[in-house]
Amino acid sequence: MLSLKVAQLGRLTTSIYDFPEAGDVLPMHSHDATTVHITIVARGRFRMHGDGWAREASAGDVIDWQPNDPHEFVALEPGGRLVNINKA
């Protein structure tokens, strides 16, 4: 089951999502200008999709989200980790 840890690193707010099982999902969501973030794929492979698009991401990829850009993550293998860093 998906787990979340939130950490404050100085002025940076991070959210660390662990996906223990393939098929674990971080459901579709979006962020406004005050909560938009970048995502770093720290471990594993993920299918990402939103309104009219889909792609895969793997360890080392960095995704720079824009405000109000819907997105969802599905783990393609066990043990995946995403690290989000708030840009606001």
C-alpha positions as CSV (number, residue, x, y, z in Angstrom):
1,M,0.0,0.0,0.0
2,L,1.2,3.5,-0.9
3,S,2.8,5.4,1.9
4,L,3.7,9.1,2.3
5,K,6.3,10.9,4.4
6,V,6.4,14.7,4.5
7,A,9.7,16.4,5.4
8,Q,10.7,20.0,5.8
9,L,14.3,20.7,4.6
10,G,15.0,24.3,5.4
11,R,12.7,26.2,3.1
12,L,11.9,23.2,1.0
13,T,8.9,21.0,1.6
14,T,9.2,17.4,0.3
15,S,6.8,14.5,0.0
16,I,8.2,11.0,-0.3
17,Y,5.9,8.4,-1.7
18,D,6.8,4.7,-1.4
19,F,5.1,2.1,-3.7
20,P,5.8,-1.3,-2.1
21,E,3.8,-3.2,-4.8
22,A,3.5,-3.1,-8.6
23,G,0.1,-1.6,-9.3
24,D,0.1,0.8,-6.4
25,V,-1.4,4.1,-7.5
26,L,-1.1,7.7,-6.5
27,P,-4.5,8.9,-7.8
28,M,-5.1,11.6,-10.4
29,H,-4.6,15.1,-8.9
30,S,-3.3,18.5,-9.7
31,H,-1.8,21.4,-7.9
32,D,-2.3,25.2,-7.9
33,A,0.5,27.7,-8.1
34,T,1.1,27.5,-4.3
35,T,1.5,23.7,-4.2
36,V,3.1,22.8,-7.6
37,H,6.2,20.6,-7.4
38,I,8.8,18.7,-9.3
39,T,8.9,14.9,-9.1
40,I,12.1,12.9,-8.9
41,V,11.8,9.2,-9.6
42,A,14.2,7.9,-6.9
43,R,13.6,4.1,-7.5
44,G,11.6,2.0,-9.9
45,R,9.5,2.6,-13.0
46,F,6.1,4.3,-13.2
47,R,3.4,4.9,-15.7
48,M,2.3,8.5,-15.5
49,H,-0.8,9.9,-17.2
50,G,-3.0,12.9,-17.3
51,D,-5.6,14.6,-19.6
52,G,-4.7,13.2,-23.0
53,W,-1.2,12.0,-22.4
54,A,0.7,9.0,-21.0
55,R,4.4,8.1,-20.5
56,E,6.8,6.0,-18.5
57,A,9.3,7.3,-16.0
58,S,12.2,5.5,-14.3
59,A,14.8,6.1,-11.7
60,G,16.7,9.4,-12.3
61,D,13.9,11.1,-14.3
62,V,12.8,14.5,-13.1
63,I,9.3,15.9,-14.0
64,D,8.6,19.6,-13.8
65,W,4.9,20.0,-13.2
66,Q,3.0,23.2,-14.1
67,P,0.0,24.5,-12.1
68,N,-3.3,22.7,-12.8
69,D,-1.6,19.9,-14.7
70,P,-3.5,16.7,-13.7
71,H,-1.3,13.6,-13.2
72,E,-1.4,10.1,-11.8
73,F,1.3,7.5,-11.1
74,V,1.1,3.8,-11.3
75,A,4.0,1.7,-10.1
76,L,5.2,-0.8,-12.7
77,E,7.4,-2.7,-10.3
78,P,7.6,-3.2,-6.5
79,G,9.8,-0.9,-4.4
80,G,9.3,2.4,-6.3
81,R,9.8,5.8,-4.7
82,L,8.9,9.3,-5.8
83,V,10.2,12.4,-4.2
84,N,8.2,15.6,-4.7
85,I,9.8,19.0,-4.0
86,N,7.4,22.0,-3.8
87,K,8.4,24.8,-6.1
88,A,6.4,27.6,-4.4
